[in-house]
Amino acid sequence: MSTAAWITLAVLTLANLWFNWWISLRQKRYHGIFRLVSFECIILLVILQIPVWFRDPFIWYQVFSWILLTGSLLVACLGFYTFYGKGKPSDRMEETTRLIKTGLYRYIRHPLYLSLVLLGFGVLMKDPEGIQIGLSILNFIALYLTARIEEGEMNRKFGQEYADYMRESKMFIPFIL
């Protein structure tokens, strides 16, 4: 990696640490630890893939990459729109005051984490090889663990209503997972 890439990595890592501390960890919401790992994987993937981002734009894996990246953006926008519109978050970014069961949340419990999974695999598909494959798998595992820990937090917060919601919906992929 170039000097500029190392500096970018350092700056983004510090921002990632600050964000996860400020949003989750200082409130003892420990799903932020695994989300930090996920964000770091995505940062590394982007830095490693920048040199090939537009190389061979019509090769099958580049086209598939753009489909995943577009899907990631769409899921993130719909997820945030519903979260802020229906979840009535308090002053803290991720502190919803209502259980959301509409929009994408009707089918999946974690659309925002799904968007990060799609982002990670979309960036991987720019040039799917080597360490990038490992980072994408680690990203998925970190997001899965983030979601599991957060589900425990939501069970404590919303009780039986959340337990019922878990039976009615899937974690990431409607009707499947």
TARA-V298893 format. One record per helix or strand of 2 or more residues. SS is the DSSP state (h for helix, s for strand). FROM is the first residue (numbers start at 1). TO is the last residue. If there is no record, write none. Layout:
# TARA-V298893
ss from to
SS FROM TO
SS FROM TO
This chain:
# TARA-V298893
ss from to
h 3 23
h 25 27
h 31 52
h 60 86
h 103 106
h 111 124
h 130 158
h 160 168
